[in-house]
């Protein structure tokens, strides 16, 4: 693995509130690290409307201009950081929020952080260093969680540590290379040159490999992305409800057309009965035994709905051939992938054994499969 400082694009991403100092403190600690200095090529902030105003006045203004001063004091190269890279949280009405007070505000915050982290980590040439030092506790939590969802080996998470009494002083932004005297809240004089600033590296579990591509590249909300990660980590479970013509796979209810559900039920029943994989019908060679096992499940699904059942029986009157089997299996897999994503659907697909001659079966553990009545579910997918 390449070290983060070796990547051509290096991003410092921070959440901030009323104390923009965390940006310069973190930047100082990263850039002056004696063993592996990480000098960002760009900085992004996630904050409120009031947080943006404070960052612009304290960091980006001509005076005091603490971001410019830090770069000059420590001869740092150009770093892209402007008002355009300060991302504000908008409320349900689209207006910028000055604080986060309601559950709806928190949801907007989570979605903004998720979208920002997803976008930055999509660039394979970028290394992201995320700081949770600023803002409300929920901001830091969501940033850490988002990095756990999308973070790669080169990405890092940290909290900046500032020695007392500098941490409690509004006038402190970073340790200066020369003497600069400031006043603490209790009216003591201190020299910013004597301050000690360091980073506490925060290990985090990387779940990116558990997420399907649609969650990595899409625009899903924070809660939906978390739900996808949770499903990926759960042990597989398949429940087949023939009466309601749906299944529950990976915690998601999926409605299936009778034809695809009947084929799925054939393989599920064989697994439960301890029977091995099956060869598929041969193309242009109808197989009566295959038609019988398929129609037994189809009748259990459709019952006395004569018109539909009659049409299916007529289609298989001479047996099931390879085309009928293959097209039904392909549609079944399509429904599963649409509902669960490519990665999430993988355990639930009908497996062909991986070698010739192809023999088909469900690869799920026997204890993970059952037939039964499904209660109402909050999550649903698929189509009939």
C-alpha positions in Angstrom: 0.0 0.0 0.0 1.2 3.5 -0.9 1.5 5.9 2.1 -1.2 8.7 2.1 1.4 11.5 1.6 2.5 9.9 -1.7 -0.8 10.5 -3.5 -1.0 13.3 -6.0 -4.3 14.6 -4.6 -4.3 14.9 -0.8 -7.5 16.2 0.8 -8.0 17.5 4.3 -11.7 17.2 5.1 -13.0 18.7 8.4 -16.2 19.3 10.1 -16.3 22.7 11.9 -18.7 24.7 14.0 -17.9 28.0 15.8 -14.2 27.3 16.1 -12.4 27.4 12.7 -9.1 27.1 14.6 -9.4 23.3 14.2 -8.6 23.7 10.5 -5.2 25.4 11.0 -4.4 23.3 14.1 -4.9 20.1 12.1 -3.1 21.5 9.0 -0.1 22.4 11.2 0.0 19.0 12.8 -0.2 17.2 9.5 2.3 19.3 7.6 4.9 19.4 10.4 4.9 15.7 11.3 8.5 14.7 11.5 8.0 11.1 10.2 5.4 11.3 7.5 4.2 14.9 6.8 0.9 15.1 4.9 0.6 18.4 3.2 -2.9 18.7 1.6 -3.3 19.8 -1.9 -6.9 21.0 -1.0 -9.1 21.5 2.0 -12.8 21.0 2.3 -15.0 22.0 5.3 -18.5 20.8 6.2 -20.2 23.3 8.5 -23.2 25.5 9.1 -23.9 29.0 7.8 -22.5 30.6 10.9 -19.5 28.2 10.7 -18.8 29.3 7.2 -18.9 33.0 8.1 -16.4 32.4 10.9 -14.1 30.3 8.7 -14.2 33.0 5.9 -13.4 35.8 8.4 -10.8 34.0 10.5 -9.1 31.9 7.9 -9.6 33.2 4.4 -9.7 37.0 5.0 -6.8 39.3 4.3 -6.7 40.1 8.0 -6.3 38.2 10.2 -6.0 35.5 7.4 -4.8 32.7 9.6 -4.7 30.2 6.7 -2.4 32.4 4.7 -0.2 33.2 7.8 0.2 29.5 8.5 1.4 28.7 5.0 3.8 31.6 5.0 5.2 30.8 8.5 6.0 27.2 7.5 6.7 27.7 3.8 3.9 25.4 2.7 3.1 25.0 -1.0 -0.1 26.2 -2.5 -3.2 24.6 -1.0 -6.6 25.0 -2.7 -9.0 26.4 -0.1 -11.7 28.9 -0.8 -15.3 29.7 0.0 -16.3 27.2 -2.7 -14.8 24.4 -0.7 -16.8 25.2 2.4 -19.9 23.1 2.2 -22.9 24.2 4.2 -25.9 22.2 5.5 -29.2 23.2 4.0 -32.5 22.7 5.7 -35.7 21.1 4.2 -36.6 24.5 2.7 -33.2 24.8 1.0 -31.9 27.6 3.2 -28.5 27.3 4.9 -28.8 26.3 8.5 -27.0 28.3 11.2 -27.3 25.4 13.7 -28.5 21.8 13.8 -31.4 21.5 16.1 -34.0 19.0 14.7 -34.0 15.4 13.6 -34.6 16.7 10.0 -31.5 18.9 10.3 -29.5 15.9 11.4 -30.7 13.9 8.5 -29.6 16.7 6.1 -26.2 16.8 7.8 -25.7 13.1 7.5 -26.6 13.1 3.8 -24.2 16.0 3.1 -21.3 14.3 4.8 -22.1 11.0 3.1 -22.2 12.7 -0.3 -19.0 14.6 0.3 -17.0 11.6 1.5 -18.4 9.4 -1.2 -17.3 11.9 -3.9 -13.8 12.4 -2.5 -13.1 8.7 -2.0 -14.2 7.9 -5.5 -10.9 9.3 -6.8 -8.3 6.6 -6.8 -5.6 9.3 -7.0 -6.7 10.9 -3.8 -5.9 10.3 -0.1 -8.4 11.8 2.4 -7.5 12.8 5.9 -10.7 13.5 7.8 -10.8 15.5 11.1 -13.7 15.2 13.5 -12.3 17.8 15.9 -14.8 20.6 15.1 -18.6 21.1 15.2 -21.3 19.3 17.1 -20.7 15.7 18.2 -23.1 14.4 15.6 -21.0 16.0 12.9 -17.9 14.1 14.0 -19.9 10.9 14.4 -21.4 11.1 10.9 -18.0 11.9 9.4 -16.3 8.9 11.1 -19.2 6.6 10.1 -19.1 7.9 6.5 -15.3 7.2 6.3 -16.0 3.7 7.7 -18.4 3.1 4.9 -16.3 4.6 2.0 -12.8 4.8 3.3 -9.9 3.1 1.5 -6.5 2.0 2.9 -4.9 5.4 2.2 -7.6 7.4 4.1 -7.2 8.5 7.7 -9.3 9.8 10.6 -8.1 11.9 13.4 -8.8 14.4 16.2 -6.5 17.3 17.0 -5.1 17.7 20.5 -4.0 21.1 21.8 -2.2 21.7 25.0 -3.7 23.8 27.8 -4.4 26.7 28.1 -4.3 27.2 24.3 -7.2 25.0 23.5 -9.6 27.4 25.3 -8.3 30.6 23.7 -10.0 32.2 20.7 -6.8 33.9 19.7 -4.9 30.6 19.2 -4.8 29.1 15.7 -1.5 27.2 15.6 2.0 27.2 17.2 3.9 30.1 15.6 7.6 29.8 14.8 8.2 33.1 16.6 6.9 34.7 19.7 3.3 35.8 19.6 1.6 36.7 22.9 -2.1 36.2 23.4 -4.5 36.4 26.4 -6.3 33.4 27.8 -9.9 33.5 29.0 -8.7 34.0 32.6 -6.5 37.0 31.5 -3.2 35.2 31.5 -0.5 36.0 28.9 0.9 33.0 26.9 3.2 32.6 24.0 1.7 30.7 21.0 5.3 29.5 20.2 5.1 27.2 23.3 1.9 25.5 22.3 1.9 21.8 21.6 -0.4 20.4 18.9 -0.7 16.8 17.9 -3.1 14.4 16.2 -4.8 11.4 17.7 -5.1 8.9 14.9 -8.5 7.1 15.1 -8.6 3.6 13.7 -11.8 2.7 11.9 -13.3 -0.4 10.3 -13.4 -0.1 6.5 -16.6 -1.5 5.1 -16.2 -0.3 1.5 -15.6 -3.8 0.2 -19.0 -4.9 1.6 -20.9 -2.2 -0.4 -22.2 -2.8 -3.9 -21.0 -0.5 -6.7 -24.4 1.3 -6.7 -23.9 2.5 -3.2 -20.3 3.7 -3.9 -21.2 5.6 -7.1 -24.8 6.6 -6.5 -26.4 9.3 -4.4 -28.1 7.3 -1.7 -28.9 8.9 1.6 -26.8 8.1 4.7 -29.5 5.9 6.2 -29.9 3.9 3.0 -26.2 3.4 2.7 -25.9 2.2 6.3 -28.8 -0.2 5.8 -27.0 -1.7 2.7 -23.8 -2.2 4.8 -25.8 -3.8 7.6 -27.5 -6.2 5.1 -24.1 -7.1 3.7 -22.8 -8.0 7.2 -25.8 -10.1 8.2 -25.7 -13.9 7.8 -27.8 -14.9 4.7 -31.4 -15.7 5.2 -34.0 -16.7 2.6 -37.7 -16.9 3.3 -40.1 -17.9 0.5 -43.8 -17.0 0.9 -45.6 -18.8 -2.0 -49.0 -17.5 -1.0 -48.0 -13.8 -1.1 -45.6 -14.5 -4.1 -42.6 -12.9 -2.5 -39.4 -13.7 -0.8 -37.3 -12.1 1.9 -33.5 -12.2 1.1 -31.0 -10.3 3.2 -33.7 -8.6 5.1 -35.4 -7.2 1.9 -38.8 -8.2 0.7 -38.8 -8.9 -3.0 -42.0 -9.6 -5.0 -41.4 -12.1 -7.8 -43.5 -13.2 -10.8 -44.9 -16.7 -10.4 -42.6 -18.2 -13.0 -39.4 -17.0 -11.4 -40.7 -17.7 -7.9 -41.6 -21.3 -8.9 -38.1 -22.0 -10.3 -36.6 -20.5 -7.1 -38.9 -22.7 -5.0 -37.7 -25.8 -6.9 -34.1 -25.2 -5.8 -35.0 -24.2 -2.3 -37.1 -27.3 -1.7 -34.2 -29.5 -3.0 -31.8 -27.9 -0.6 -34.2 -28.5 2.3 -34.8 -32.1 1.2 -31.1 -32.7 1.2 -31.0 -33.4 -2.6 -28.0 -32.3 -4.7 -27.7 -29.9 -7.6 -29.6 -30.5 -10.9 -28.5 -30.4 -14.5 -30.5 -27.9 -16.6 -32.8 -29.1 -19.4 -31.1 -29.4 -22.7 -31.7 -26.8 -25.4 -34.4 -27.9 -27.9 -34.9 -31.1 -25.9 -38.0 -30.7 -23.6 -37.6 -32.5 -20.3 -40.9 -33.8 -18.7 -39.3 -34.4 -15.3 -38.2 -30.8 -15.1 -41.7 -29.6 -16.2 -43.3 -31.7 -13.4 -41.1 -30.3 -10.6 -41.6 -26.8 -11.9 -45.4 -27.1 -12.3 -45.8 -28.5 -8.8 -44.4 -25.3 -7.3 -46.2 -23.2 -9.9 -49.6 -24.7 -8.8 -48.8 -24.1 -5.2 -48.3 -20.4 -6.1 -51.2 -19.8 -8.5 -53.7 -22.2 -7.0 -57.0 -22.2 -8.9 -56.2 -19.2 -11.2 -57.0 -21.4 -14.2 -56.3 -19.0 -17.1 -52.8 -18.3 -16.1 -52.0 -21.8 -15.0 -53.5 -23.3 -18.2 -51.2 -21.0 -20.3 -48.1 -22.2 -18.4 -49.1 -25.8 -18.6 -49.6 -25.5 -22.3 -46.2 -23.9 -22.7 -44.7 -27.0 -20.9 -47.0 -29.7 -22.3 -44.0 -31.4 -24.0 -41.6 -30.6 -21.1 -39.3 -27.8 -20.1 -36.4 -27.0 -22.5 -33.1 -25.2 -21.9 -34.3 -21.9 -23.2 -37.3 -21.8 -20.8 -35.0 -22.7 -17.9 -32.3 -20.2 -18.8 -34.6 -17.2 -19.5 -36.5 -17.8 -16.2 -33.2 -18.1 -14.2 -31.8 -14.9 -15.9 -35.0 -12.9 -15.0 -34.9 -14.3 -11.4 -31.3 -13.1 -11.0 -32.2 -9.7 -12.5 -34.9 -9.2 -9.8 -32.5 -10.2 -7.1 -29.7 -7.9 -8.2 -32.1 -5.0 -8.7 -33.3 -5.4 -5.1 -30.0 -6.3 -3.4 -27.3 -5.0 -5.6 -24.8 -7.1 -7.4 -22.7 -8.0 -4.3 -25.7 -8.4 -2.0 -27.5 -10.7 -4.3 -24.5 -13.0 -4.8 -25.3 -15.5 -2.0 -28.9 -15.8 -3.2 -28.3 -16.6 -6.9 -28.7 -20.1 -8.3 -25.1 -21.4 -8.6 -24.0 -23.4 -11.6 -21.1 -25.2 -9.8 -18.4 -23.2 -11.7 -17.4 -26.1 -13.9 -18.7 -28.4 -16.6 -21.0 -30.2 -16.7 -23.1 -27.5 -15.1 -25.2 -28.5 -12.2 -27.4 -26.0 -10.6 -28.4 -25.4 -6.9 -28.6 -22.9 -4.1 -25.3 -22.4 -2.3 -27.0 -21.2 0.9 -26.7 -23.1 4.2 -29.7 -25.3 4.8 -30.5 -23.5 8.0 -30.7 -20.2 6.2 -33.6 -21.2 4.0 -37.3 -21.8 4.9 -40.8 -21.6 3.4 -43.2 -19.5 5.5 -45.6 -16.6 5.8 -43.9 -13.2 5.6 -45.0 -10.4 7.9 -45.0 -6.8 6.6 -41.5 -5.4 6.0 -40.3 -1.8 5.9 -38.0 -2.6 3.0 -39.2 -3.9 -0.3 -37.8 -4.4 -3.8 -38.3 -6.2 -7.0 -41.3 -6.2 -9.2 -44.1 -8.5 -10.3 
